[in-house]
Amino acid sequence: MTKSTLRNIFMAGAFVLAGAASAHADGDAQRGQEVFAKCSLCHEIGDGAANRVGPQLNGVVGSAAASRSGFEYSRALNEARRNGLTWTRENLHAYLANPRAFLTGGRMAFAGLHDEQEREDIIAYLATFE
Ligand code: HEC
């Protein structure tokens, strides 16, 4: 059995539990690619990605916050980096659920992804780019 078959079985199980297990569910990077449509207004990712309204997002999962070169971050996000903020999966969950609540004074004008599974999927997608 391949790893992805196993994962599909696991995902099906999580679905049957109607979200009870979703906090532990793996994201689906392919679904995350569709979710990225909501981000691509401001962000690029992949080969040749450049900073736009928001910074390019290659390698962002696990990296220090506000560390993309050549992007002018808000004071709030620069300060968060100095205080040690790293984009762990947990922090990305919290930020993407509600950017303004996570970071007062941040500049990401995005309402947030309220669906936990969507956040799992987008984080899995982001993690495929080094
Ligand atoms: C309306 C434009 C906009 C949209 C839409 C948007 N972002 Fe952002 N994003 C920004 C800006 C601007 C920043 C920089 C924030 C700051 O400096 O406070 C940012 C910062 C980030 C960061 C932190 C990057 C770093 O280098 O620390 C991540 C991660 C991120 N966005 C992910 C996403 C994802 C994933 C989506 C889609 C679900 C998304 N953003 C949607 C504008 C946007």
Residues whose N, C-alpha, C, O or C-beta is under 5 A from the ligand:
A	BS01	HEC	K38 C39 L41 C42 V53 G54 P55 V60 A64 A65 A66 S67 R68 E72 Y73 S74 L77 G106 R107 M108 A109 F110
